[in-house]
Amino acid sequence: MVSARGPADDVGGICGETAALHLACASIHRGEEPPITGIGGSGAIFVSGCNLGCVFCQNHQISRRFPDRRMAYGAGVTAREFARICRALKERGAENINIVTGSHAVPVLAEYLKTAFTGPGDALPVLWNSSAYELPQTLELLSGIVDAFLPDLKTLDSGLSSRFFRAPDYPQTAKTAILKMLDMMKNRATASVAASPAGTGGGLPAVIVRHLVLPGFLESTRNVLYWFAENCAGIRGVELSLMFQYTPVPAGAAAHLPPGPPGTVSGDEYDTVLGWLSEYGIEDGYCQEPVPDSAGWLPDFEKANPFPSELSLPVWHWREGFL
Ligand code: SF4
């Protein structure tokens, strides 16, 4: 039995969490990159809390404490409950277990993931979907547990990371983390997905570096692309994913957040970024189509299915339990 936490719960450090694991929801996701979504969908598990504080966080209901509520949405789960959630995702067709924003909960997640399935033949591949604001020694705890890393590389400009993520050390920390992930995965260029129930027959990349383009801050994107080209491009199993879905969080929904960049990525900005991909010789990866209005995609974790139904099949929710 899970217990949804109430306003009186104690919260810990900057992530808003304690050493216990709190989850917001678990669902079959179809909006990830093709090898992640596969045929059956990705088994996404959204962890409550976050060690960054992006001003434009679309998941702000679960990633941070609200001034008036003192905490993010979520329910505490035990190892046994976590395993039940993983198995429920598998039964609904998930091709992998996709841990979303668990950087602040690595010790407990590493422990729970080790026992989530009964054995190697039963297990799904585990994906680590994070901001890359992680130390190498933290990532070491995931060695032998994670089958693929999906780190963000949000910016290499510490002025921007201070302004938008309240983390001036983000650029150096994220670069070091991604290089660590490459090192951890170097003997595993492409993971087999033979164990996946739907059996796509394709390969799961070892590392997908994701970058969200911010409107009006293209020089930041250019620096990220250059760094990727110098350090990651051409390595087998390592790919880039460019995302253009940036949407300001509506003021009414997130009045407690300082404003992020206004507007969305323009057509000219999109074309400029594509030109840089050619200029830097980046060929392996994924590029989202322009998204003129993604406000409808903003999740609402008050709902049993926080995401649009075409993108997500809910399996478990912090307040509703199994669905
Ligand atoms: S890292 Fe992700 S979950 Fe955390 S605040 Fe930033 S956008 Fe939100």
Boltz pocket constraint, residues with backbone or C-beta under 6 A from the ligand:
constraints:
  - pocket:
      binder: B
      contacts: [[A, 49], [A, 50], [A, 51], [A, 52], [A, 53], [A, 54], [A, 56], [A, 57], [A, 58], [A, 59], [A, 60], [A, 63], [A, 101], [A, 131]]
      max_distance: 6.0
